[in-house]
Amino acid sequence: MTAQIREVQRSLSIFDSKGIRKLLKTMRDENRKRTSYLHYLQQSRLTLLQLKSCLRKLATRIHREEDLTTECLVEVLVRFYLEKNEQFIRNFIVDFQQLHVQDERTDTVDKTLQKLCDKMIDDQIWQGAKEKHLDCARKYLERSLMGYIYHFALYPNGDADQFRDEVFHKSLHEIGKTITPDHTELRIPQKLHGECPWPSAQAEIAIINAYKSPRDKMECVLRCCETIENLIALASGQSSSADDVTPVLVYILIKANPPALLSNIQYVSGFYGCRMRGNEAYWWTQFTSAVEFIKQLLNKHV
């Protein structure tokens, strides 16, 4: 910079006062012209960035619609495939209803699902299908298969399980009338009360009975827990720990009070527990721990 200043001084020393004024006027005019051009370039760049963002959104939308269309087509093809194996499905339903041990039920479901998947790969309709389409088909197969036996799988003990769920549901309804985030058993930090009563997390867990596949129910639990985690992070400005999530989760479960909660836990643990890994296993442990905490809380209020 010092060298540049000296060079400017040396160059200016060549001009007299009139020449310097003329030079300054020329530089000022040039600067005005360039300012307009720079403004034009900035506006053009802004317009291009907006167009780029719009194109990116449109591309994302197209890909999403493509995925949804593919999923709908796969679901229809899976239905056709199951219709071709109607007798096999009927035999499975009869065999399942005659089983009473949970391990045997889980094993029967796994083996039946595996047989259907193996036969599907050899089916003419699925010849040449991509792996992602086959994965999607397996997911729909599982949903359909569990849909056939859902009531028997959700309530293995029949009326006893339904009565247990009704008692638990009514107990949560009663305690939900009085419990607050400041409850001595919960001790939810005051800094987290801003999002109370965490309606988005309640909405996620409240629809758990809309799903029949244990995988889908597990994803419902995941969305609820991850929503709580994100809300806590926004409120506190730092990542959440298990000690932060559990009391909030307990409060949300009490307020949301989804029907058949105990049977849903039994159902997911029985038919999906062995497949849980990593994040799923962590959040499922948190979820079941929260339900156990609620049971202890109810016992204290009896």
ABEGO torsion letter per residue (X at the ends): XAAAAAAAAAAAAABBAAAAAAAAAAAAAAAAAAAAAAAAAAAAAAAAAAAAAAAAAAAAAAAAAAAAAAAAAAAAAAAAAAAAAAAAAAAAAAAAAABABAAAAAAAAAAAAAAAAAAAAABAAABGBBAAAAAAAAAAAAAAAAAAAAAAAABAAEAAAAAAAAAAAAAAAAAAAABBAABAAAGBBAAAAAAOAGAAAAAAAAAAAABABAAAAAAAAAAAAAAAAAAAAAAAGBBBBAAAAAAAAAAAAAAAGBBGAAAAAAAAAAAAAAABBEAAAAAAAAAAAAAAAAAAAAAAAX
